[in-house]
Amino acid sequence: MKSLRTLLLSAVLVMGLTPVAHAAESIVRSVDSFDFLVDYSGSMMMKSPAVKAPKIDVAKQALTKVNNAIPDLGYMASLHTFAPASTLLPNAAWNQGAMNQSLASLRDNLAVFGRLTPMGNGLSTLAPEYAAMARPTAVIIASDGLSNRGVDPVAEAAAIYQSQPGLCFHIISVAEAGSEGQATLDKIAALNNCTVMVNAVDLLNSQQAVDQFVADVFYDTVEEEAIILHGVNFAFDSYALDSKAIGILDEVASILKTRSGVNVTLEGWTDSIGTDAYNKGLSQRRADAVKKYLVKQGVPAQTITTKGMGKSFKYDNATEEGRYLNRRVELIFN
């Protein structure tokens, strides 16, 4: 495979262009299913001192930001509450919009008093549903940690770990620092080193914190041998190949045709302007345009896979040059 990479590099260098070989990063899901488990107790209707809003609203906003940052990698997902226990979104193929709608349905005007918090009972009630979810499973608990009724939530979480391998509890805390509730959440987090715990207010204030939480919980990053063919770039909101790109692809095609049995993946990218959904489609069209041209030049179609990656931040999107470089297609050896 390295000899093919050398030939490709040599071919484009002869043309006076500058390809860059590097270890490209791609992502694979680290869990197959997840559940958002929201504390719906009376204490969650009380205001968070940190943001002067009901804690349930803080939890909703944090979970929505997390949901919007999850990459579409084919997860199964659900949404539940405890205190009281209810199913707002049954376990099914994850749909970002459906999850956001279900999160939006959570109310912040329920009674505060007379609604105690059986967190442990909530975990116990949901244990059979968790047992049926695809493994690995992430259960993201959004709570202030207060538990003043029913079984011990720490003991119940420990019991679920014992009986259900492949499940991990993660925590989005809306508890006050140093509170009894935070102490309970800390104890649950300490049960298993798989747990990722983050403060909900940090998620509201920092997209970087959101992205880090999502990366830690939902996917892994892998490296692959790739070639960035500088010059196979695209105008804004376009997937048309210009003469410079065609010249490079002619050379790539001539090399690929001489190497039977070699399979490649073409990854399309965009700059950061526009919505995630639109850019995902545009990046796919760019990868497909490159494949179509290579096939037209005689490269077997079955040896080429295309993948739209969406927005790229490899280069600086604050500059015109950086945005142009982000609007690219990379070639990866399978």
C-alpha positions in Angstrom: 0.0 0.0 0.0 2.9 2.3 0.7 4.2 1.9 -2.8 0.8 3.1 -4.2 0.9 6.1 -1.9 4.4 6.9 -3.2 3.3 6.6 -6.8 0.4 9.0 -6.2 2.6 11.5 -4.4 5.2 11.3 -7.2 2.5 11.8 -9.9 1.1 14.9 -8.5 4.5 16.3 -7.6 5.5 16.0 -11.3 2.6 18.4 -12.0 4.1 21.0 -9.6 1.3 20.5 -7.0 1.6 19.8 -3.3 -0.2 16.8 -1.9 0.0 16.1 1.9 0.1 12.6 3.3 -1.1 12.4 6.9 -2.9 10.2 9.4 -6.5 11.2 8.8 -8.8 11.1 11.8 -12.2 9.5 11.4 -14.7 8.6 14.1 -16.4 5.4 15.1 -19.1 5.0 17.8 -18.0 3.8 21.2 -21.5 2.9 22.3 -24.3 1.3 20.4 -27.2 2.8 22.4 -27.8 5.5 25.0 -30.5 6.8 27.3 -31.0 10.3 28.6 -32.3 9.8 32.2 -33.7 13.1 33.6 -34.5 13.8 37.3 -38.0 15.2 37.3 -38.4 15.6 41.0 -39.7 18.6 43.0 -36.1 19.8 43.8 -35.4 20.0 40.0 -38.2 22.7 39.8 -36.2 24.9 42.1 -33.9 27.5 40.8 -30.2 26.8 40.3 -28.2 29.5 42.1 -25.7 29.4 39.3 -28.0 30.5 36.5 -31.2 31.7 38.3 -33.4 29.3 36.4 -35.1 26.1 37.3 -32.7 23.2 37.5 -34.8 21.2 35.1 -34.3 24.0 32.5 -30.6 23.9 33.0 -30.7 20.1 32.5 -32.9 20.4 29.4 -30.6 23.0 27.8 -27.5 21.0 28.6 -28.9 17.8 27.2 -30.1 19.6 24.1 -26.6 20.9 23.4 -25.2 17.4 23.9 -27.9 16.0 21.6 -27.1 18.5 18.9 -23.4 17.6 19.0 -23.7 13.9 18.7 -22.5 12.6 15.3 -24.9 10.5 13.2 -23.2 7.1 13.7 -26.3 4.9 13.9 -27.1 4.9 17.6 -30.2 3.6 19.3 -31.6 6.0 21.9 -34.3 6.7 24.4 -35.4 9.3 26.9 -36.7 8.6 30.4 -37.4 10.4 33.6 -37.5 9.4 37.3 -39.6 11.0 40.1 -41.9 10.1 38.5 -40.6 7.3 36.2 -41.8 7.7 32.6 -40.8 7.1 29.1 -40.8 10.2 26.9 -39.0 8.5 23.9 -38.9 4.7 23.6 -35.7 3.0 22.6 -35.4 3.3 18.8 -33.0 4.5 16.1 -31.7 7.9 17.3 -33.2 10.9 15.6 -31.8 14.2 16.7 -35.0 16.2 16.0 -37.2 13.7 17.8 -34.9 13.7 20.8 -34.9 17.5 20.9 -38.7 17.6 20.7 -39.0 15.1 23.6 -36.5 17.2 25.7 -38.5 20.3 25.0 -41.7 18.6 26.4 -40.1 18.5 29.9 -42.0 21.1 32.1 -40.5 23.4 34.6 -43.7 24.4 36.5 -44.5 21.2 38.3 -44.9 21.2 42.1 -41.8 21.6 44.3 -43.2 20.4 47.6 -44.6 16.9 48.2 -42.6 15.4 45.3 -39.7 13.4 46.9 -37.0 11.8 44.9 -36.7 8.0 44.6 -33.7 8.0 42.4 -32.7 4.5 43.3 -36.2 3.2 42.6 -36.1 5.0 39.2 -32.9 3.1 38.3 -34.4 -0.2 39.5 -37.6 0.4 37.4 -35.6 1.1 34.3 -33.1 -1.8 34.7 -35.1 -4.3 32.6 -35.3 -1.7 29.7 -31.6 -1.1 30.0 -31.0 -4.9 29.8 -32.7 -5.0 26.4 -30.6 -2.1 24.9 -27.8 -2.8 22.5 -24.3 -2.9 24.1 -22.3 -1.0 24.8 -24.9 1.3 26.5 -24.4 4.8 27.9 -27.0 6.1 30.5 -26.6 9.8 30.9 -28.2 10.9 34.2 -29.1 14.6 34.5 -29.8 15.3 38.1 -29.1 17.4 41.2 -28.4 14.1 43.1 -30.9 14.6 45.8 -32.5 11.3 46.8 -34.8 11.2 49.9 -37.0 8.3 49.3 -36.8 4.6 48.4 -33.6 2.5 47.9 -30.1 3.8 47.9 -29.3 5.0 44.3 -25.6 4.3 44.8 -26.3 0.7 45.8 -28.8 0.3 42.9 -26.3 1.6 40.4 -23.8 -0.8 41.7 -26.3 -3.7 41.4 -27.0 -2.7 37.7 -23.2 -2.7 37.0 -23.0 -6.2 38.6 -25.8 -7.6 36.5 -25.4 -5.7 33.3 -21.9 -5.6 31.8 -21.5 -3.2 28.9 -23.5 -0.4 30.5 -22.0 2.8 31.9 -23.6 5.6 33.8 -22.5 9.2 32.9 -23.6 12.2 34.8 -24.6 15.8 34.0 -24.8 17.4 37.4 -27.1 20.3 38.3 -26.2 20.0 41.9 -24.6 22.7 44.0 -20.9 22.2 44.8 -20.4 20.6 48.1 -24.1 19.6 48.5 -25.4 16.3 49.6 -26.7 15.7 46.1 -23.3 16.3 44.5 -21.9 13.8 47.1 -24.3 11.2 45.9 -23.5 11.8 42.2 -19.8 11.6 43.1 -20.3 8.2 44.7 -22.1 6.9 41.6 -19.3 8.2 39.4 -16.7 6.4 41.6 -18.4 3.0 41.0 -16.8 2.6 37.6 -13.9 4.4 35.9 -15.9 4.4 32.7 -18.1 7.3 34.0 -17.7 10.8 32.6 -19.2 13.5 34.9 -19.6 17.1 33.9 -21.3 20.2 35.4 -24.4 21.2 33.4 -23.5 24.9 33.7 -20.1 24.2 32.1 -22.0 22.7 29.1 -24.1 25.8 28.8 -21.1 28.1 28.9 -18.7 26.2 26.7 -19.2 24.4 23.3 -15.7 23.0 23.9 -17.0 21.3 27.1 -20.0 19.9 25.1 -17.8 18.6 22.3 -15.4 17.0 24.8 -18.2 15.3 26.7 -19.7 14.0 23.5 -16.3 12.7 22.3 -15.7 11.0 25.7 -19.1 9.3 25.8 -20.2 8.6 22.2 -17.3 8.0 19.9 -13.7 7.1 19.4 -11.2 8.7 17.0 -9.1 6.5 14.7 -6.3 7.3 12.4 -6.0 6.2 8.8 -3.4 6.7 6.1 -4.7 9.5 3.9 -3.7 11.9 1.1 -4.9 15.4 1.0 -4.6 16.4 -2.7 -4.3 20.2 -2.4 -6.0 21.5 -5.5 -8.9 19.2 -5.3 -10.8 21.9 -3.6 -14.2 23.5 -4.2 -15.8 26.9 -4.6 -18.2 27.9 -1.8 -21.5 25.9 -1.9 -20.3 24.0 -4.9 -19.3 20.4 -5.8 -18.0 21.2 -9.3 -14.5 20.1 -10.2 -12.3 22.9 -11.7 -9.5 22.4 -14.2 -6.9 22.2 -11.4 -8.8 19.4 -9.6 -9.3 17.5 -12.9 -5.6 17.6 -13.7 -4.8 16.0 -10.3 -7.5 13.4 -10.6 -6.4 12.4 -14.0 -3.0 11.4 -12.5 -4.7 9.7 -9.5 -6.9 7.7 -11.9 -4.0 6.6 -14.0 -2.2 5.2 -11.0 -5.3 3.5 -9.4 -6.1 1.8 -12.7 -2.8 0.0 -12.6 -3.3 -1.3 -9.1 -5.9 -4.1 -9.1 -7.4 -5.0 -5.7 -6.8 -1.6 -4.2 -9.8 0.0 -2.5 -10.0 3.6 -1.4 -12.4 5.8 0.4 -13.1 9.4 -0.6 -14.0 11.7 2.2 -15.7 15.0 1.4 -15.5 18.0 3.6 -16.9 21.6 3.8 -16.0 24.8 5.6 -18.0 25.8 8.7 -20.5 28.1 7.1 -24.1 26.8 7.0 -26.0 24.2 8.9 -24.7 20.8 9.9 -27.3 19.0 7.9 -26.7 21.0 4.7 -22.9 20.6 4.9 -23.2 16.9 5.5 -25.1 16.6 2.2 -22.7 19.0 0.4 -19.7 17.1 1.6 -21.2 13.8 0.3 -21.9 15.4 -3.1 -18.2 16.5 -3.3 -17.0 13.0 -2.6 -19.5 11.6 -5.1 -18.3 14.1 -7.7 -14.7 13.0 -7.4 -15.8 9.3 -7.5 -17.9 10.0 -10.6 -14.9 11.6 -12.4 -12.5 8.8 -11.4 -15.0 6.1 -12.6 -15.3 8.0 -15.9 -11.6 7.8 -16.3 -11.8 4.0 -15.9 -11.3 3.3 -12.2 -13.7 0.5 -11.1 -16.6 1.9 -9.2 -16.7 -1.0 -6.8 -13.2 0.0 -5.5 -14.3 3.4 -4.4 -16.4 4.3 -1.3 -17.5 7.8 -0.7 -18.3 9.4 2.6 -19.6 12.9 3.4 -17.9 14.1 6.6 -19.6 17.5 6.9 -17.8 20.5 8.4 -14.0 20.6 8.7 -12.0 22.6 11.2 -8.6 21.3 10.0 -7.9 24.8 8.6 -8.9 28.2 9.9 -12.5 28.9 9.0 -12.0 32.6 10.0 -10.0 33.2 6.8 -11.0 32.8 3.1 -7.9 30.7 2.4 -8.7 28.4 5.4 -12.3 27.9 4.3 -11.1 27.1 0.8 -8.7 24.5 2.1 -11.4 22.9 4.2 -13.6 22.5 1.1 -11.7 19.4 0.0 -11.8 15.7 -0.6 -9.3 13.3 0.9 -8.3 9.9 -0.3 -7.9 7.1 2.3 -6.5 3.6 1.6 -8.8 0.9 2.9 
